[in-house]
Every structure is written in C-alpha cells, then in structure tokens.
Amino acid sequence: MSSTELPGVRSTSEPSPQVGAVHVAEGEQLRTAVLPGLELAVRSRPPRRTDLPPALFVHGLGGSSTNWSDLMLQLADTVDGEALDLPGFGWSPPPADRDYSVTALARAVIRHLDAAGRGPVHLFGNSLGGAVSTRVAAVRPDLVRTLTLVSPALPELRVQRSAVPTALLAVPGMASLFGRLTRGLTAEERTRGVTVLCYGDPSRVTPEGFGHAVAEMERRMALPYFWDAMTRSSRGIVDAYTLGGQHGLWRQAQRVLAPTLLVYGGRDQLVSYRMAQKAAASFRGSRLLTLPEAGHVAMMEYPEVVANAFRELLHDTDRDTETEDGRG
C-alpha cells in the first residue's frame, strides 16, 4: 500500500485546500478528468490484458472511488476498470453549479463517458451511485453494456428507521444542526459509526482499512464544502424519490435495456432487503444476488462473490450475443 498526492484537483468556483494525502492501493492510478465547469478524480487499475472491455464504478452518498478498490482488484482480469469520485466527494471538487441532484450526477457520468470515449461500459453503482447509474442506463443505453447495482437507492415507501438520519440531511438547517451535535466526535468515532451502519459485519474491516478510512474522514471533515455536498446530495435523493412519470426512477428502471445484476444485503440498514424482489421485477431480464450476511456495501464485504456473479452475467451476455450473431 502507498499514498501519493493527487495534484490539480481544484473547484472552478470554490477553491479548496488539499488536506492530507489520497490513499492509492498498490497497482492503482489516479488522474483528473477536466471538463467545462466540472473536474472528476478518476481511480483506475490497469487491466491485465489490453483487450479487456471497459468498466466504470460509481460510489454512494458519502463514499468515494476507494469503495470499489477491492472489487476492481478482483475483476482486473475481466474488465478495464475506472472508478469516479462524484462531484464534491473523494478528491473531486464541487460542481461549478453546486447541483447535486441525481440527474446532475448522472449528467456528470455521461459527460465523462462521452469525453473519454470508453462506452459502452460495464456500469457499476452502489446506493446513490446505483440511482445515478440507473438513470444513465435509461437515458443513454448506448453507453451501458451491462448494469450492476449494489443496494441501489431506489424509492421506498417505508424507509428503514436507520436510514432516517441520512434523509433528514435534506431538511434545510439540519446539516448545521448535525454538525453542532457531533462536533465533539473524533474522526475515529465517526468512522466507526459509519462502519456499523454500512457493514453487515463490521469485524470484516481490517485494521489497515479502518486506519485509511479514519484518515480520509479527517481530510474530508476539514473541507469547507463537506456538509454542503452531503446536504445537497441527500436532498437530491429525496427529490428523486418524489419524481413521477417518465422521470421516476422505477419507471426508468423499466426502460433499462442492458443486462442487469442486482445485489442486495440481508443486513442492509439503508436500503431495505425487501426491495430486492421489486427491483428484480422492474429491471427486465435481470438476475438477483442476495447476500443474507451483507450490509449496504456488499462489494466491499464480499468482493469475490460479487465478482463471480458479474463474471457469470458477462459470460451469459457474451454467449447470447454470439448466438444472435450466428442467427444473423
């Protein structure tokens, strides 16, 4: 494991101090994708072969591209993987327009893919990133070869009690209240709380991994836009839940053409396990992987299992394509 400075990550509208050093796992690389009004930190792992298909990984609320490092390592022999830090998260500065809606985040992903010319990609999304990826796959099917969603943040009528504090961040003034109420918490205490919330079994986090997470928490809490990004992103999820018609996320799920793998954890405290069957019925021809012991970030808890499920999806998709080509 090593750490390095990631240069050149600056907001065009709000300069931010570089606090601490970004963690880079062995074999990973970091770069900055610069677009008008938008800069995105991109984490990649060079493929083991030059002919591997491209993949893009999109993290959830409060997360970063490091959430995908374990899965990217598992799939290094299968895809040419990149993971984004969404605007305002990880090492990406805030967007110039401060728009953190699901639509705006999906637009950022689309702009990156269009500029990079990597599509169609195997698109992965977790939580908020799952909602973003669903919208991308629905509105730009040409950019998505397959879709893998881990605990996607799709609308629920009955939100779990443990997810209520996250939803409350969307209420005006609540973020500043949370900030005052938790001012005395150390970065280690905050990180432990997030770990308990997101993992089905927090003991699966290694001491080294926990140490990196604490350092990242310290860095992020020092950023002037931390609470603004969390608040506006939370509000974006709530707003997306209330959209109806063709813009509703469940309606857009029905429009997705890409072969889809859905992954749900039985101990997820943020996205209800009971939504798995509804999701499986909404994404046409999808396959469902349920992990009873997993929490909200199954790709971090069980990367080998998720990787194998994706390989099965890819194998069957390639086989179906070859069959159709043979008929043609």
Summary of the structure (lengths in Angstrom):
residues: 328
radius of gyration: 18.6
end to end distance: 49.1
largest distance: 66.0
contacts: 1119
relative contact order: 0.14
helix: 46%
strand: 17%
